[in-house]
Amino acid sequence: MAHKITDECVSCGACAATCPVSAIAPGDTTYVVDPDLCIDCGACEDGCPVGAIKAE
C-alpha cells in the first residue's frame, strides 16, 4: 500500500528528501508518490511539515 500526497501539499520537497527509495517526484501541482517504488515505510509522512501525506 503506497502513500498518497493530498492537495494540501505546498511543494516544499521535504517528503522527497526523506524518501529512502526516491519514490517521490514533483508533479504538475504537487509532489507525487510512485506506487511501484514506494515501500510504505512512512518516512515521507513523518517528514511532511503540513501533513499532506496519507496512507492509501
C-alpha positions in Angstrom: 0.0 0.0 0.0 1.6 3.2 -1.2 1.2 6.7 0.4 -0.7 9.5 -1.4 0.1 13.2 -1.4 -3.0 15.2 -1.0 -3.9 18.7 -2.3 -2.6 20.2 0.9 0.9 19.8 -0.5 2.8 23.1 -0.7 5.5 21.6 -2.9 8.3 22.2 -0.4 10.1 18.9 -1.3 10.6 17.8 2.3 9.0 14.4 1.5 11.2 13.7 -1.4 14.3 14.4 0.7 13.2 11.8 3.3 12.2 9.0 0.9 14.8 6.3 1.1 13.9 4.8 -2.3 13.3 8.0 -4.3 9.7 7.2 -4.9 8.6 10.9 -4.7 9.0 13.4 -7.5 7.5 16.8 -8.5 4.2 16.5 -10.3 2.2 19.2 -12.1 0.8 20.9 -9.0 2.1 18.8 -6.1 4.7 16.1 -5.4 3.6 12.6 -6.3 4.4 9.1 -5.0 5.3 6.4 -7.5 3.3 3.4 -6.0 5.6 0.9 -7.8 8.6 2.2 -5.9 7.0 3.1 -2.6 8.0 0.6 0.2 5.4 2.0 2.6 7.9 3.0 5.2 6.1 6.2 6.2 9.2 8.4 6.2 7.6 10.8 3.9 4.5 11.1 6.1 6.7 11.9 9.1 8.8 14.4 7.0 5.9 16.4 5.6 5.6 19.7 7.5 1.9 20.3 6.5 0.5 16.7 7.0 -0.3 16.3 3.3 0.7 12.7 3.0 -1.7 9.9 3.9 -1.5 6.1 3.6 -3.9 4.8 0.9 
